[in-house]
Amino acid sequence: MDVLTTQPLPLAEWLSVVEREYLSGFVPAGGASVKLAILEDAAFGPVADRLIGLGRQRAVLTAHVDAAQTRVHLMHELFFAVAGTLPWDGLVQRYLEGLFAANAYPWPRPGTAMTMPELAAAFAVAPSLLARQRDQWLTADLWDDRRLAQDFRAALLRLCLSRLEPDGGELAGPVLRWLRGEKVPAGLLRAADISVRISRTNARAMLAALCLFVRKAGAAGVMIVLDVRQLSRTAASEGVLRYSPAAVMDAYEVLREIIDDAEHLPGLFVAVLADAALATGDPRRALSQYAALQMRVWPDVRPGDRQNPVAPLVWLGP
């Protein structure tokens, strides 16, 4: 089947399917999915805005990533773009509130950071005893969770403690910069028990850990709205990334890896927005050049002469 020779799928119908079949149940339940949509240039902004709006309605954290500005052929750069948009302070706060509540200590002032002395006073518990219990809870729920990469565990443990200790926040800034891909002195990383920088070799594990922690913090999941039009363009204006054909294949490889890792990425929904050049453009850059991804997304089942609205790849119309 050639997806571009069938009747375009109405945009409203596809968005309804995304909301009903994925954002309302499948993603919050821990499912993961990658969807590719081919659409006209004029529709990119409205579609991205609508997807982000649907995600927010369903308590799914959203990140809009444009291949013109982010080197999406590098998994760690994609991770940094997502991590840079997340409200880490709010996530850590929600995680701590849930952790304390799960252990019969409901947070006295929800949404507000409180130090251990303040919490001890509110709970009428000796500060040293509460601190010991806190360390046990964090160890069992965060540090001992082997699904999370070790450096990610160390980073989040440091962020948690920085919100609870009056003088313990000096490493929170470096940890956040590390998560966002900024340069951090090695000494500060060692002080936070972080051994290596996030790179191409460990970015997949970090993305899996991020998806898991977001759900621990009470969010339904993470949505990445990924604009890949730039991959098919041979020229680029100033301030816009240009991709070689080899880099385009690397970008397809990143998407293929995410699809294959879906079982380890709970609550992740990736909406890849492309133009027709994905299928009919420069043969060196077209999806057909990378069979491993094409075989995973190209629709091979359709109802009559229509497109399947839940297919991995759809062509959208008005």
C-alpha positions as semicolon CSV with decimal commas, in nm:
position;residue;x (nm);y (nm);z (nm)
1;M;0,000;0,000;0,000
2;D;0,120;0,351;-0,085
3;V;-0,009;0,575;0,192
4;L;0,002;0,877;-0,040
5;T;-0,233;0,729;-0,302
6;T;-0,527;0,676;-0,068
7;Q;-0,774;0,927;0,061
8;P;-0,615;1,147;0,331
9;L;-0,733;1,077;0,682
10;P;-0,922;1,376;0,825
11;L;-0,709;1,551;1,082
12;A;-0,990;1,571;1,337
13;E;-1,047;1,196;1,311
14;W;-0,681;1,116;1,373
15;L;-0,659;1,351;1,670
16;S;-0,972;1,193;1,813
17;V;-0,815;0,848;1,779
18;V;-0,492;0,968;1,944
19;E;-0,686;1,109;2,237
20;R;-0,931;0,820;2,278
21;E;-0,708;0,521;2,205
22;Y;-0,376;0,643;2,341
23;L;-0,375;0,950;2,567
24;S;-0,691;0,855;2,756
25;G;-0,600;0,500;2,847
26;F;-0,311;0,323;2,678
27;V;-0,038;0,573;2,768
28;P;-0,153;0,634;3,130
29;A;-0,167;0,257;3,175
30;G;0,201;0,235;3,085
31;G;0,187;0,174;2,711
32;A;0,423;0,339;2,463
33;S;0,370;0,424;2,098
34;V;0,535;0,605;1,806
35;K;0,307;0,755;1,540
36;L;0,419;0,915;1,214
37;A;0,189;1,162;1,040
38;I;0,243;1,314;0,695
39;L;0,074;1,652;0,655
40;E;0,089;1,982;0,473
41;D;0,325;2,254;0,598
42;A;0,038;2,485;0,697
43;A;-0,098;2,223;0,936
44;F;0,219;2,165;1,138
45;G;0,167;2,445;1,389
46;P;-0,202;2,374;1,455
47;V;-0,145;1,997;1,481
48;A;0,146;2,038;1,722
49;D;-0,054;2,281;1,935
50;R;-0,354;2,048;1,939
51;L;-0,144;1,747;2,039
52;I;0,022;1,943;2,319
53;G;-0,319;2,060;2,437
54;L;-0,453;1,705;2,441
55;G;-0,150;1,589;2,637
56;R;-0,194;1,856;2,901
57;Q;-0,562;1,770;2,938
58;R;-0,461;1,411;3,015
59;A;-0,178;1,498;3,258
60;V;0,082;1,392;3,000
61;L;0,397;1,605;3,006
62;T;0,475;1,741;2,660
63;A;0,787;1,842;2,471
64;H;0,787;1,999;2,123
65;V;1,114;1,915;1,945
66;D;1,205;2,058;1,603
67;A;1,474;1,885;1,398
68;A;1,568;2,227;1,262
69;Q;1,697;2,324;1,607
70;T;1,778;1,991;1,777
71;R;2,013;1,726;1,636
72;V;1,757;1,450;1,649
73;H;1,995;1,202;1,486
74;L;2,169;1,185;1,825
75;M;1,965;1,014;2,096
76;H;2,126;1,214;2,375
77;E;2,040;1,543;2,205
78;L;1,677;1,432;2,182
79;F;1,690;1,338;2,551
80;F;1,832;1,680;2,642
81;A;1,557;1,855;2,445
82;V;1,291;1,662;2,636
83;A;1,459;1,693;2,975
84;G;1,502;2,066;2,920
85;T;1,127;2,117;2,898
86;L;1,025;1,915;3,205
87;P;0,927;2,094;3,530
88;W;1,181;1,911;3,748
89;D;1,105;2,105;4,066
90;G;0,737;2,023;4,037
91;L;0,804;1,658;3,951
92;V;1,036;1,610;4,247
93;Q;0,789;1,784;4,477
94;R;0,504;1,559;4,361
95;Y;0,722;1,253;4,396
96;L;0,816;1,340;4,754
97;E;0,457;1,415;4,849
98;G;0,348;1,080;4,710
99;L;0,633;0,899;4,883
100;F;0,555;1,049;5,223
101;A;0,181;0,994;5,179
102;A;0,237;0,629;5,084
103;N;0,412;0,587;5,419
104;A;0,128;0,744;5,623
105;Y;0,276;1,096;5,637
106;P;0,050;1,315;5,419
107;W;0,230;1,631;5,312
108;P;0,114;1,922;5,534
109;R;0,122;2,185;5,260
110;P;0,075;2,019;4,920
111;G;0,267;2,184;4,641
112;T;0,504;2,361;4,879
113;A;0,863;2,257;4,950
114;M;0,925;2,189;5,319
115;T;1,249;2,114;5,501
116;M;1,297;1,814;5,725
117;P;1,276;2,026;6,046
118;E;0,944;2,170;5,924
119;L;0,810;1,826;5,837
120;A;0,926;1,680;6,168
121;A;0,746;1,956;6,354
122;A;0,429;1,909;6,149
123;F;0,429;1,533;6,207
124;A;0,540;1,561;6,571
125;V;0,829;1,323;6,503
126;A;1,190;1,361;6,614
127;P;1,388;1,504;6,318
128;S;1,651;1,229;6,336
129;L;1,385;0,956;6,330
130;L;1,202;1,111;6,036
131;A;1,530;1,153;5,847
132;R;1,608;0,785;5,901
133;Q;1,266;0,685;5,770
134;R;1,300;0,920;5,472
135;D;1,630;0,761;5,377
136;Q;1,474;0,415;5,397
137;W;1,182;0,519;5,176
138;L;1,407;0,682;4,915
139;T;1,637;0,382;4,915
140;A;1,357;0,132;4,864
141;D;1,157;0,331;4,608
142;L;1,428;0,513;4,414
143;W;1,783;0,392;4,476
144;D;1,695;0,021;4,469
145;D;1,481;0,051;4,154
146;R;1,716;-0,121;3,909
147;R;1,497;-0,025;3,616
148;L;1,648;0,323;3,649
149;A;2,002;0,389;3,527
150;Q;2,236;0,425;3,824
151;D;2,347;0,779;3,743
152;F;1,984;0,882;3,696
153;R;1,902;0,738;4,038
154;A;2,189;0,932;4,193
155;A;2,074;1,253;4,022
156;L;1,712;1,222;4,133
157;L;1,815;1,125;4,485
158;R;2,020;1,445;4,500
159;L;1,727;1,653;4,372
160;C;1,496;1,498;4,632
161;L;1,735;1,567;4,918
162;S;1,795;1,922;4,797
163;R;1,428;2,002;4,853
164;L;1,430;1,858;5,205
165;E;1,759;1,979;5,352
166;P;1,798;2,350;5,437
167;D;2,159;2,356;5,313
168;G;2,149;2,067;5,071
169;G;2,064;2,246;4,749
170;E;2,410;2,337;4,626
171;L;2,425;2,036;4,394
172;A;2,070;2,066;4,255
173;G;2,179;2,318;3,991
174;P;2,466;2,106;3,855
175;V;2,242;1,798;3,850
176;L;1,977;1,981;3,648
177;R;2,241;2,111;3,406
178;W;2,365;1,754;3,366
179;L;2,014;1,636;3,280
180;R;1,984;1,914;3,021
181;G;2,316;1,841;2,856
182;E;2,501;2,146;2,981
183;K;2,868;2,132;3,078
184;V;2,923;2,058;3,445
185;P;3,265;2,028;3,614
186;A;3,356;1,666;3,679
187;G;3,413;1,740;4,048
188;L;3,053;1,852;4,095
189;L;2,926;1,540;3,920
190;R;3,137;1,320;4,145
191;A;3,004;1,503;4,449
192;A;2,653;1,405;4,333
193;D;2,766;1,042;4,278
194;I;2,725;1,081;3,901
195;S;2,996;0,894;3,713
196;V;2,956;0,994;3,347
197;R;2,795;1,253;3,126
198;I;2,489;1,161;2,922
199;S;2,602;1,059;2,575
200;R;2,497;0,852;2,279
201;T;2,596;0,533;2,462
202;N;2,370;0,575;2,766
203;A;2,093;0,804;2,636
204;R;1,847;0,517;2,575
205;A;1,879;0,404;2,935
206;M;1,833;0,763;3,052
207;L;1,518;0,805;2,843
208;A;1,375;0,486;2,994
209;A;1,460;0,612;3,344
210;L;1,298;0,948;3,271
211;C;0,975;0,779;3,158
212;L;0,968;0,566;3,471
213;F;1,036;0,852;3,711
214;V;0,772;1,077;3,554
215;R;0,516;0,810;3,635
216;K;0,652;0,771;3,987
217;A;0,591;1,144;4,024
218;G;0,224;1,107;3,934
219;A;0,221;1,221;3,571
220;A;0,042;1,003;3,315
221;G;0,339;0,996;3,080
222;V;0,550;1,195;2,835
223;M;0,457;1,309;2,486
224;I;0,721;1,414;2,233
225;V;0,589;1,608;1,935
226;L;0,876;1,573;1,688
227;D;0,888;1,788;1,373
228;V;1,122;1,614;1,125
229;R;1,066;1,823;0,810
230;Q;1,425;1,940;0,820
231;L;1,551;1,589;0,758
232;S;1,432;1,599;0,396
233;R;1,581;1,940;0,313
234;T;1,918;1,968;0,142
235;A;1,969;2,335;0,230
236;A;1,938;2,522;0,555
237;S;1,921;2,891;0,642
238;E;2,137;3,052;0,908
239;G;2,067;2,915;1,253
240;V;1,898;2,602;1,117
241;L;2,056;2,258;1,124
242;R;2,145;2,080;0,803
243;Y;2,142;1,700;0,789
244;S;2,359;1,492;0,561
245;P;2,199;1,178;0,414
246;A;2,398;0,975;0,668
247;A;2,262;1,189;0,954
248;V;1,908;1,135;0,825
249;M;1,963;0,759;0,844
250;D;2,090;0,806;1,200
251;A;1,769;0,995;1,283
252;Y;1,564;0,708;1,144
253;E;1,775;0,475;1,357
254;V;1,686;0,677;1,668
255;L;1,316;0,635;1,590
256;R;1,366;0,265;1,523
257;E;1,538;0,224;1,860
258;I;1,252;0,400;2,040
259;I;0,998;0,173;1,870
260;D;1,197;-0,138;1,962
261;D;1,242;-0,015;2,322
262;A;0,871;0,055;2,369
263;E;0,828;-0,206;2,643
264;H;1,094;-0,022;2,848
265;L;0,947;0,325;2,791
266;P;0,622;0,329;2,990
267;G;0,391;0,619;2,920
268;L;0,585;0,752;2,618
269;F;0,395;0,877;2,314
270;V;0,597;1,012;2,021
271;A;0,413;1,196;1,744
272;V;0,648;1,237;1,448
273;L;0,524;1,507;1,210
274;A;0,665;1,492;0,855
275;D;0,589;1,629;0,511
276;A;0,539;1,426;0,193
277;A;0,914;1,427;0,127
278;L;0,943;1,155;0,390
279;A;0,798;0,918;0,130
280;T;0,851;1,090;-0,206
281;G;1,148;1,324;-0,161
282;D;1,520;1,282;-0,221
283;P;1,572;0,902;-0,241
284;R;1,885;0,937;-0,026
285;R;1,673;1,083;0,254
286;A;1,339;0,909;0,208
287;L;1,207;0,656;0,455
288;S;1,247;0,379;0,197
289;Q;1,624;0,417;0,228
290;Y;1,611;0,283;0,584
291;A;1,417;-0,042;0,560
292;A;1,443;-0,123;0,931
293;L;1,219;0,172;1,019
294;Q;0,997;0,151;0,710
295;M;0,911;-0,210;0,789
296;R;0,801;-0,109;1,140
297;V;0,573;0,180;1,042
298;W;0,456;0,139;0,682
299;P;0,084;0,049;0,688
300;D;0,015;-0,291;0,533
301;V;-0,348;-0,329;0,644
302;R;-0,625;-0,090;0,546
303;P;-1,006;-0,097;0,560
304;G;-1,115;-0,091;0,197
305;D;-0,977;0,216;0,019
306;R;-0,937;0,412;0,342
307;Q;-0,645;0,448;0,577
308;N;-0,634;0,276;0,912
309;P;-0,652;0,557;1,171
310;V;-0,450;0,356;1,425
311;A;-0,174;0,266;1,177
312;P;0,181;0,368;1,272
313;L;0,199;0,594;0,963
314;V;-0,088;0,802;0,828
315;W;-0,134;1,076;0,570
316;L;-0,348;1,355;0,711
317;G;-0,576;1,591;0,527
318;P;-0,799;1,882;0,635
